[in-house]
């Protein structure tokens, strides 16, 4: 199963962390998460990258796509 999470300027609400946590806490473990950032100018993606690096059990299950242009 692949879960695609579009995102834009979600730093203030910490939506990145909420979405990732909700997905990874499911009982089903055969998944891959693709988070697509649409050229946000906040720090959300950078913080999420650090968060994913800190959890080796999900590191290979998450792909971050950062669009440079809107």
C-alpha positions as CSV (number, residue, x, y, z in Angstrom):
1,X,0.0,0.0,0.0
2,X,1.3,3.5,-0.8
3,X,0.1,6.5,1.1
4,X,0.5,9.9,-0.6
5,X,0.4,13.0,1.6
6,X,0.4,16.3,-0.2
7,X,1.5,19.2,1.9
8,X,2.1,23.0,1.7
9,X,3.1,25.3,4.6
10,X,2.3,22.9,7.4
11,X,5.0,23.9,9.8
12,X,2.8,25.9,12.1
13,X,0.3,23.1,12.7
14,X,3.0,20.3,12.6
15,X,0.8,18.4,10.2
16,X,3.8,16.5,8.8
17,X,4.4,14.9,12.2
18,X,0.8,14.2,12.8
19,X,0.3,12.6,9.4
20,X,3.4,10.5,9.7
21,X,2.7,9.4,13.2
22,X,-0.9,8.4,12.3
23,X,0.3,6.3,9.3
24,X,3.1,4.5,11.2
25,X,0.9,3.6,14.1
26,X,-1.4,1.4,12.1
27,X,-1.3,-2.4,12.5
28,X,-0.7,-2.9,8.8
29,X,3.0,-2.8,8.2
30,X,3.3,-3.3,4.5
31,X,3.2,0.4,3.4
32,X,5.2,3.1,1.9
33,X,4.6,6.8,2.5
34,X,5.3,9.5,-0.1
35,X,5.1,13.1,1.2
36,X,5.0,15.7,-1.5
37,X,5.9,19.3,-0.5
38,X,4.8,22.0,-3.0
39,X,7.6,24.4,-2.6
40,X,6.7,25.5,1.0
41,X,8.9,28.3,2.3
42,X,8.6,27.2,5.9
43,X,10.7,24.7,7.9
44,X,8.3,21.8,7.8
45,X,10.1,19.6,5.3
46,X,13.5,20.1,6.9
47,X,12.1,19.2,10.3
48,X,10.4,16.1,8.9
49,X,13.6,15.0,7.3
50,X,15.3,15.1,10.7
51,X,12.4,13.3,12.3
52,X,12.6,10.5,9.7
53,X,16.3,10.1,10.1
54,X,15.8,9.6,13.8
55,X,13.6,6.5,13.4
56,X,15.4,3.8,11.4
57,X,12.3,1.5,11.5
58,X,10.4,4.0,9.2
59,X,13.3,5.6,7.3
60,X,13.1,3.2,4.4
61,X,9.3,3.4,4.3
62,X,9.1,7.2,3.7
63,X,10.0,9.2,0.6
64,X,10.1,13.0,0.7
65,X,9.5,14.8,-2.6
66,X,10.3,18.5,-2.6
67,X,9.0,20.5,-5.5
68,X,11.1,23.6,-6.2
69,X,8.5,25.5,-8.2
70,X,4.9,26.1,-7.5
